[in-house]
Amino acid sequence: MPRERAVDADVIKRICNAEVRTKRMDMAKDVAKLMIYLVGINTVDLFNLKHSDVKGDKICYNRSKTKDNHYHSNNITYRLYPCVF
């Protein structure tokens, strides 16, 4: 049976509202929020993003996990909502 991958809304609220004590924790919180806002983007894809991947209110990138798979498209496009900026 497949493992449930969805995160409960209460967990997301706790992440977004968490009190942080250090700059490093603040950056980790920002990365976690960005991953949530970008529909669960993989860490490797997030850290490989370039400014040129942002086109207006969309972000377009090639997914690393499927870049060599000729049977599936690896081009991903997400709309960026104001909370991301």
Long-range contacts (C-beta under 8 A, 24 or more apart in sequence): 7-36, 12-36, 34-84, 37-81, 37-83, 37-84, 38-78, 38-84, 39-78, 41-78, 45-76, 54-80
